[in-house]
Amino acid sequence: MSNSVIQVIDGFLANIGRTVLALFESIGQLVIFAALAVSHIFRPPFYLGSFGRQLMHIGFFSLPVVGLTALFTGGALALQIYSGGARFSAEAVVPSVVAIAMVRELGPVLGGLMVAGRVSASIAAELGTMRVTEQIDALTTLSTNPMKYLVAPRLLAATLVMPILVFIGDTIGIMGGFLVGTNRLGFNGATYLQNTWNFLEADDIISGLIKAAVFGFIVALLGCYNGYHSGRGAMGVGRATTNAVVSASVLILASNYILTEMFF
């Protein structure tokens, strides 16, 4: 084998090695950052004002996008299930399948992705701008821990409010399926609701809410991490915002599979 071929192979393997090492380094930094942030949640002082603002920002102002997403998803799901079930004379399963699919999977996942697109980007941009303008350094100078003041309230607020958002989204999604089922597919309203209630179990709802809490933590964590470690300048803030949304979305989908394996 010639020296040139050996050099090409060596360079290729070296690039793979650097990529893998960089990946593990990023994972390690993220885990350390998450551990520090969680530890600050339970230690005083507690910034209740900042926590309340984040509840409003992450929770209340995310209701429209989560509600609309759930409404149209529930309606489209009812149409698709009816169309597929008609091939096997199983149209009656529409209410139960819509409800189970919404509370187990579509509600938490789509809600998490919508909030990731809105909240992760917002948090990353806000903290990235504070990093560029040296406001985070100023907090340290004023003896205020940035992790406790900036990161911990966002993590706690997102983890607590996300199950509420998903529960509301599940309800709206089921009502979207109800509206389509009764107005477009000819279902009796009382029968539709009764079938939904009969086939929906507490474990389905609880598993979806636990997923929502995990997704809320992921959304806030990735937004805070990328913003906190943002590069300098407008390009650095833009890159941090993009990385926050992409990494949060991928991690939500990956963790959803893991949690589904655990629950079911």
N, C-alpha and C positions, 0 to 999 in steps of 0.2 A: 504494500500500500504506500502510495507516494506521500511525501511530507505535506503537500497542499491539501490532500483529502483528509489527512489526520488533523490538520489545523482547522479545517471547516467543521469536522465532527466535534473537535475540542471546543471551538467557539460556540457551536450550537448547544452542547451540553452545559457550557458555562452560563449561557443565557437562561437556560431552563433553571439552573441552580440559583441564579440571582433572583429570578422571578419567584421561585418557591420560598426562598429565604425572606424576600420582601413581604410576601403574603403572610408568612408566619409572624414576622415582626409587626405587621399591621394588626393581626388578630391579637397578639399579646398586648399591644398598646391599647386596643379597644377594651379588652378584658380588664386591664388595670384601671382604665378610665371609668368603666362601669362600676367596678368595686369601690373606687374612691367616691363616686357620686352617690351610690347607695348608702355608704357609711355616713355621708354627710346628711342624709335625709333624717336619720334618727338621732343626730347630735345637735344640741343648741349652739347658737341661737337659731330660731325659726323665723323666716321672713314670710309672715302670713299675707302681707299685702302683695308681694310678688306671686305667691301661690294663688291667691284669689284672681289676680289678673290673668294668670296662665290658664286657670279653669275657664274663664270667659273666652280667652283667645282660642284655646284648643278645643273646648267643648261646645259652647253656645254658638260660636261663629262658624263651626263646622257642620252644624245641623242642616243647613240648606243643601249642601253638596251631598251629604250622606243620605238625607231623606229622598232627594230626587233620584239618586243612583239606585236606592233600594226600591223605590216605587216603579221605575221603568224596568228594573231587573225582574221584579216579581211578576209584572205583566207579561214580559217577554217569555219568562219561564213557564207561565201557565199556557201560553200559546204553543210553545215547543213541546211540552209534555202532552198536551191534548193531541197535537198532530202526530207525535210518535205513538201515543197510546191507542189512537184510533186504528192503527195497523193490527193491533192485537185485541181489539174490542175492550180496551182497558182505560177508557176515558175517565172513569170514576176515580182514578188514583190522582187526578190533578190536584185536589186540595191538600192531600196528605204529603205528596212529593214536593209541592211548592213550599209548604211549611217546613218540612225537614231539611230541604236543600238550603233554604234561607237561613235557618237558625244554626245549622251545623257548619256550613261552608261559605255560601255566597255572602251572607250578612257580615260575618267577621272579616273575610278576606277582602271583599270589595270596599267595605268601610275602612279597613286598615290601609288599603292602597290609596283611597281618596284622601284620607287624612295625611298619609305620607306625602302625597303630592302637594298638599296645602301647608301642612305644619312643619314637616322636615325642612322644606325649602325656606320657609319663613324663619325658623330657628337658626338654620345655618347662615342665612344672609345677615340676620341680626347680630349673631355672635361674631361672624366673620368681619362685619363692619366695625364692631367694637374692638376686635383684635387689630385691624388695620389702623384705626384711629387711636390705638393705645389706651382705650378706656378700660380694658381688662387689666393692664399694667397699673393704671391709676387706682383701681379698686384694691389691688394688692398694697399699693403705697398707703392707702387710707385704712389699712388693717382690716379689710373686708375680704374674706375668702371667696374668690370667683366661683369655685365649684359649689359652694354652699348658697351663694346669692343668685347665680345665673343658671346652674345646671340642675341642682337638687329640686327646686320648685317645679321646673318643667318636667322632669322625670316623674315626680309624684303626681302632678296634675294629669299628665297624659295617661298614666297607668290607672288612675281612679276614674277618669271621665270616659275613657274609651268603651268600657262595658256598657255605660249608660247610652252612649251614642249608638252602639251596635244593637242594644235592646230596642231602642226607638226605631232604628233602621229595619230591624227584623219585623216589627209590627207594621211599619209602613209597607214593606215588601210583601207581606202576607195580604195586606189590604189591597195592594196593587194586583195581586193574583185574583183576589176576590172580585174586584171591579171588572177585570177582564173576563173572569169565569161567569159572572152573572149577566153581564151586558153583551158579551160577544159570543160566549160558548154555550149559553142556555142553561147554566146551572141554577138550581134553586138556592136562594141566599141562605136560608136556615140550614139546609142540608150541607152546603159548602162549609159553613162555619162549624157545624157539628162534626163533620169528617176531619176538619183541621184539628179540632180540640181532642177528638178520640185518638188520633194517631200520633200526636205530639207528646213526647215524654219529657219529664224534668231533666233527665240526663242530656237530652239534646240541647236544651236551653243553657244548662250550666256549662257544658263543654264549649259552646260558642262564646259565652261570656268570659271564660278563662282564656280562650284564644284571644279575645279582644283586649284583655288586660296585658297579655304578652306583647301583642302587636303595638299597643300604645307605648309600652316601655321601649320597644325597638324604634318606633318613630322618633320619640324624643331623644333617645340615646344617640342615634345616628346623626340627627340634626345638631345636637350639642357637640358631639365629637368632631364632626367635620368643620363646624363653625369655629369651635375653640382652637383647632389646629389649622385654621385657614392660612393660606399663603398671603404674602403682601400684595397690595394693589387690587384693582378691580378684577383682574384676571384670577387672582387667588380666591376672591370671594365667589366669583362665578363658578370656578371649579369646585369649591367646597359645597355650594348649593346643589350642583349637578350630582356630585358624589353622594350627598346625603339622600337625595330622592332615589337614585338608582340602587344604592346599597340597602336602604330601608325596604324598598319594594322586593328586592331579591331575598333578603333575609326573612321578610314576612312570608313569602311563598315557601321557603325552605322550612321555616319553623312550623308552618301550617301542616306540612306533611308529617313532621316529627310528632306534633301534638295529636294529629289524627291517628297515627299508629299507636300512640299511648292510650287514647281514649277508646278506640274502636277495634 
